[in-house]
């Protein structure tokens, strides 16, 4: 499969980790829940984990790649006690601290 579209997600948080198995067909996320979150990757998308905290979604269909990346981001825990430093951020995004 020739990959033309990429989406990189960085996981930010203490103890948050990701791992891909079954040749990029399964994605396991540790996001602070009591269990790992298991996501099945769509057929047109592949997933790679460069580190424990960087997830790469790639594929030939831009819409499906971005849709799967959005579904990965929706798995995060909501903001706890006003702390906004936990969860996912895209490597293309720029965060500004004031």
N, C-alpha and C positions, 0 to 999 in steps of 0.2 A: 504494500500500500504506500503510495507516494503521499507524504504529508505536506500540506501547503499552509495550513493554518495552525497556529499555536496559541495557547493560553496558559500563562504561568501564574500559579497561585502560591503565595507564601503564607505559611501558618505561623501565627504569632501567639504565643502563650506558653506558660510553664507546663511542661508535660504533654503538649499537643504534638502528635506525630502522625505520619501517614506512611503507608506501604502499599505497593502494588504487587499483585500476584496473578498467576495464570496468564502470563504474557500480556499484561495490560488489560485484562478483561474484568478484574476485580480490584476494588480500591477499599482499603480498610483505614479508618480514621479513628484516632484517639483524641477526643475533644472535651474531656472532662466529665463525660457521662460514666456510669458504672460499667458500661460495656463498650466494645468497639462498634462503630457504625460501618456497616458493609454496604457498598454501592456497586451495582452491576453496571458496567460500562456499555453504552450502546454499540452496535456493530460497526458504525462508521467512525468511531472514536477510539483512540488508544491513550493509555495513561502511563506515565513514567514518574518515578520519584528520584530526583537527583540526590537529595539529602532527606533527612527525616522531616524537614519542614518546607520543602519545595516540591510542588506537584505540577507536572506538565501535562496538559490535555492537548492532544494533537489529532488531526484528521484532515480529510479532503473536503468536508462540508462545513463551512464557516458557521452556519446556524446551529448545527448539532454540537459543534465544539463549544460554542459560547453558551448554549443551553445547558450542556452537561456541567460546565464550569460554574454556572449560576446555581445548579442543583447542589453542587458540592459546597458552595458558599452558604446555601440555605440550611445546612446541617449544623451550623455553629450555635453555641449557646448564646442566649441574649446577654445584653450588657448587665453585669452584676455590680451593684453599688456604684454606678456611674463610671466604672472602669471601661474605657473604650479601646484598650490596647490588646484585647484578646480576639481571636477569630482569624478570618482570612483577609488578605489584601492582595490585590493584583500587582504584579511587578511593574506594570505600566502606570499604575496610579502614583501620584505624588502626594505624600502626607506632609502637612504643614503644622507645626506645633506653635501655639501662641502662648 
